[in-house]
């Protein structure tokens, strides 16, 4: 049985949810900080972080576009499952790669720099885990019957959206003028 995903109300909900979930939390590219000093100069740290996040954002955007195409094409539930599991796995891997690179950037030499760096790493870890949970959920579904399958996929993406939203970094709590300035001035961050 072939199903057109755009004709299924529950699946049409997935496209906006997928787009919302797979976009970079805006807070990851905003400046942060205030507490302990030791580490990389603010501009050096910002450059390292943006260099780590730019390919991640590009990969997530590409995967989002692929997911959108998948969700608007004619496919079987088994094909949709295989493709969505691959896309979610790609987002999980990209998030882990970015997390590791941000961790490797060390700590910015600003007040509470250790807290700021840890916040960035934790945000990416939470995003990675959200993709992993959604991938596992979709992989575990039975695609034999289209309607229950797509309803369950919608539930997995609703949960993904909720978990992903929890990954947003609270930059108001960690504001640092030197980092804010560095993120605004470093060319890799634009």
QUIDARA-V807320 format. One record per pair of residues at least 6 apart in sequence whose ideal C-beta (glycine too) atoms are under 6 Angstrom apart, sorted by sequence separation. I is the first residue (numbers start at 0). J is the second residue. D is the distance in whole Angstrom. If there is no record, write none. Layout:
BEGIN
<<I & J & D> <I & J & D>>
END
This chain:
BEGIN
<<4 & 10 & 5> <106 & 112 & 4> <142 & 148 & 5> <182 & 188 & 5> <106 & 113 & 5> <107 & 115 & 6> <140 & 148 & 6> <106 & 116 & 5> <140 & 151 & 5> <69 & 82 & 5> <137 & 152 & 6> <101 & 119 & 5> <102 & 120 & 5> <137 & 155 & 5> <101 & 120 & 6> <136 & 155 & 4> <66 & 86 & 5> <65 & 86 & 6> <98 & 120 & 6> <133 & 155 & 5> <62 & 86 & 5> <27 & 52 & 6> <98 & 123 & 4> <97 & 123 & 5> <98 & 124 & 6> <133 & 159 & 4> <62 & 89 & 5> <62 & 90 & 5> <94 & 123 & 6> <98 & 127 & 6> <129 & 159 & 5> <59 & 90 & 6> <94 & 126 & 5> <95 & 127 & 5> <23 & 56 & 5> <94 & 127 & 4> <129 & 162 & 4> <129 & 163 & 4> <58 & 93 & 4> <91 & 127 & 6> <126 & 163 & 6> <21 & 59 & 5> <55 & 93 & 5> <91 & 130 & 4> <90 & 130 & 4> <91 & 131 & 5> <125 & 165 & 6> <126 & 166 & 4> <125 & 166 & 4> <21 & 63 & 4> <55 & 97 & 4> <87 & 130 & 5> <122 & 166 & 5> <18 & 63 & 6> <52 & 97 & 6> <51 & 97 & 5> <87 & 133 & 5> <88 & 134 & 5> <122 & 168 & 4> <87 & 134 & 4> <17 & 66 & 5> <51 & 100 & 3> <51 & 101 & 5> <84 & 134 & 6> <118 & 168 & 5> <14 & 67 & 6> <48 & 101 & 6> <84 & 137 & 5> <83 & 137 & 5> <84 & 138 & 5> <118 & 173 & 6> <14 & 70 & 5> <48 & 104 & 6> <13 & 70 & 5> <47 & 104 & 4> <115 & 173 & 5> <44 & 104 & 6> <80 & 142 & 5> <44 & 107 & 4> <77 & 142 & 4> <4 & 70 & 5> <5 & 71 & 5> <39 & 105 & 5> <41 & 107 & 5> <76 & 142 & 4> <109 & 175 & 5> <38 & 105 & 5> <38 & 106 & 3> <39 & 107 & 6> <40 & 108 & 6> <41 & 109 & 6> <109 & 177 & 5> <38 & 107 & 5> <76 & 145 & 5> <109 & 178 & 6> <3 & 73 & 5> <38 & 108 & 5> <107 & 178 & 6> <1 & 73 & 6> <36 & 108 & 5> <76 & 148 & 4> <1 & 75 & 6> <38 & 112 & 5> <34 & 110 & 5> <35 & 111 & 6> <32 & 109 & 5> <33 & 110 & 4> <34 & 111 & 2> <33 & 111 & 5> <35 & 113 & 6> <32 & 111 & 5> <34 & 114 & 6> <32 & 115 & 4> <31 & 115 & 4> <27 & 122 & 6> <41 & 177 & 4> <45 & 181 & 4> <41 & 178 & 5> <45 & 182 & 5> <50 & 187 & 5> <49 & 187 & 4> <10 & 149 & 5> <20 & 159 & 5> <31 & 170 & 5> <42 & 181 & 4> <46 & 185 & 5> <49 & 188 & 4> <9 & 149 & 5> <13 & 153 & 6> <16 & 156 & 5> <20 & 160 & 5> <41 & 181 & 4> <45 & 185 & 5> <9 & 150 & 5> <12 & 153 & 6> <26 & 167 & 5> <27 & 168 & 6> <29 & 170 & 4> <32 & 173 & 5> <46 & 187 & 5> <7 & 149 & 5> <24 & 166 & 6> <26 & 168 & 4> <31 & 173 & 4> <33 & 175 & 5> <2 & 145 & 5> <13 & 156 & 5> <20 & 163 & 5> <24 & 167 & 4> <32 & 175 & 3> <42 & 185 & 6> <9 & 153 & 5> <16 & 160 & 5> <26 & 170 & 5> <31 & 175 & 6> <30 & 175 & 6> <32 & 178 & 5> <31 & 178 & 6> <30 & 178 & 4> <30 & 179 & 3> <30 & 182 & 4>>
END
